[in-house]
Amino acid sequence: MAEYHRHRAIVEQAAGQPGDAARAWSAAVPEFLAAWEKIKVKYGYPERAGPVAQPADGSWHGAGGRRLDHAQNTEIDRACARIREVGERAIIPGVRAVEAEDPTRRLAGFESYPNGSLRSLATVTLTTPREAAAQ
């Protein structure tokens, strides 16, 4: 917590009076959103498709011919469960403790935190070696 308070003091000092940083951020948000819209138009940002029906045999099929057999899919499910366990046991309580230090602010992103399985096509991206080399 000491590090958080030190950082907060530096930010507030750089911004001027206490609360100026929050006001400056709030004022800048519309400009950031407008810039994001321009980037989406310039470079494209396709909306994600909904979930795809998966085979009943436990395998997984994705866009571009990607697939996992039953064993690979099970391994990824176990890994996602472990990530979720560590997050819920250690990471999220720490982040919430930082958030609680300033009751006037809220950390963004928890509204998007998955309530069910961490496993989703948007979360797990499979890249072939050829695709990785092309990036």
C-alpha positions as CSV (number, residue, x, y, z in Angstrom):
1,M,0.0,0.0,0.0
2,A,2.9,2.4,0.6
3,E,3.9,2.1,-3.0
4,Y,0.3,3.0,-4.1
5,H,0.2,6.0,-1.8
6,R,3.7,7.2,-3.0
7,H,2.5,6.8,-6.7
8,R,-0.7,8.6,-5.9
9,A,1.1,11.5,-4.3
10,I,3.4,11.8,-7.4
11,V,0.5,11.8,-9.8
12,E,-1.4,14.4,-7.7
13,Q,1.6,16.6,-7.4
14,A,2.3,16.4,-11.2
15,A,-1.4,17.2,-11.9
16,G,-1.6,20.1,-9.4
17,Q,-4.2,20.1,-6.7
18,P,-5.6,16.8,-5.2
19,G,-8.3,15.6,-7.6
20,D,-6.9,17.4,-10.6
21,A,-5.7,14.1,-12.1
22,A,-9.2,12.6,-11.9
23,R,-10.7,15.7,-13.5
24,A,-8.1,15.8,-16.2
25,W,-8.7,12.1,-17.0
26,S,-12.5,12.7,-17.1
27,A,-12.0,15.6,-19.5
28,A,-9.7,13.6,-21.8
29,V,-12.0,10.5,-22.1
30,P,-14.1,11.9,-24.9
31,E,-10.9,12.7,-26.9
32,F,-9.6,9.1,-26.3
33,L,-12.9,7.6,-27.4
34,A,-12.9,9.7,-30.5
35,A,-9.3,8.6,-31.3
36,W,-10.3,5.0,-30.8
37,E,-13.2,5.3,-33.2
38,K,-10.8,6.7,-35.8
39,I,-8.4,3.8,-35.3
40,K,-11.2,1.3,-35.7
41,V,-12.2,2.9,-39.0
42,K,-8.6,3.2,-40.2
43,Y,-7.4,-0.3,-39.3
44,G,-10.6,-2.2,-38.9
45,Y,-11.9,-3.8,-35.8
46,P,-14.4,-6.5,-36.5
47,E,-16.9,-7.3,-33.9
48,R,-16.5,-10.7,-32.4
49,A,-18.9,-13.4,-33.5
50,G,-20.9,-15.3,-31.0
51,P,-20.0,-18.7,-29.7
52,V,-19.8,-21.5,-32.2
53,A,-21.6,-24.8,-31.5
54,Q,-18.9,-27.4,-30.5
55,P,-18.9,-31.1,-31.3
56,A,-20.2,-33.5,-28.6
57,D,-17.0,-35.6,-28.6
58,G,-15.1,-33.1,-26.4
59,S,-13.0,-31.6,-29.2
60,W,-13.0,-27.9,-30.2
61,H,-13.3,-26.3,-33.6
62,G,-12.5,-22.6,-34.3
63,A,-12.3,-20.2,-37.1
64,G,-9.7,-20.8,-39.8
65,G,-9.7,-24.5,-39.4
66,R,-8.3,-24.5,-35.9
67,R,-9.1,-27.5,-33.8
68,L,-8.2,-29.3,-30.6
69,D,-8.8,-32.9,-30.0
70,H,-10.5,-34.1,-26.8
71,A,-7.2,-34.4,-24.8
72,Q,-5.9,-31.0,-25.8
73,N,-9.3,-29.4,-25.0
74,T,-9.3,-31.0,-21.6
75,E,-5.8,-29.8,-20.9
76,I,-6.8,-26.2,-21.7
77,D,-9.9,-26.5,-19.5
78,R,-7.7,-27.6,-16.6
79,A,-5.3,-24.7,-17.2
80,C,-8.1,-22.2,-17.3
81,A,-9.5,-23.5,-14.1
82,R,-6.1,-23.2,-12.4
83,I,-5.7,-19.6,-13.7
84,R,-9.2,-18.8,-12.3
85,E,-8.3,-20.3,-9.0
86,V,-5.1,-18.3,-8.6
87,G,-6.9,-15.1,-9.7
88,E,-9.8,-15.6,-7.2
89,R,-7.6,-16.6,-4.3
90,A,-4.7,-14.2,-4.7
91,I,-4.9,-11.6,-7.4
92,I,-8.4,-10.3,-7.2
93,P,-8.3,-9.8,-3.4
94,G,-5.1,-7.7,-3.8
95,V,-6.6,-5.6,-6.6
96,R,-9.8,-5.1,-4.6
97,A,-7.7,-4.0,-1.6
98,V,-6.0,-1.3,-3.7
99,E,-9.4,-0.2,-5.0
100,A,-10.7,0.1,-1.5
101,E,-8.0,2.6,-0.6
102,D,-9.9,5.3,-2.5
103,P,-13.6,5.0,-2.1
104,T,-14.1,7.8,-4.7
105,R,-12.8,5.8,-7.5
106,R,-13.4,2.3,-9.0
107,L,-11.1,0.2,-11.1
108,A,-12.3,-0.5,-14.6
109,G,-12.6,-3.9,-16.1
110,F,-14.3,-6.0,-13.4
111,E,-17.6,-5.6,-15.1
112,S,-16.2,-7.6,-18.0
113,Y,-14.8,-10.4,-15.7
114,P,-16.4,-13.7,-16.8
115,N,-18.9,-15.0,-14.2
116,G,-18.8,-18.5,-15.5
117,S,-16.0,-20.4,-17.1
118,L,-12.8,-18.5,-17.9
119,R,-12.7,-20.5,-21.1
120,S,-14.0,-18.6,-24.1
121,L,-13.0,-18.3,-27.7
122,A,-12.2,-14.7,-27.0
123,T,-9.8,-15.6,-24.1
124,V,-8.0,-18.6,-25.6
125,T,-6.3,-17.9,-28.9
126,L,-4.6,-20.7,-30.8
127,T,-1.9,-19.6,-33.1
128,T,-0.1,-21.9,-35.5
129,P,3.7,-21.5,-35.8
130,R,3.2,-20.1,-39.3
131,E,0.7,-17.5,-38.0
132,A,3.1,-16.5,-35.1
133,A,5.9,-16.1,-37.6
134,A,3.8,-13.8,-39.8
135,Q,2.9,-11.5,-36.9
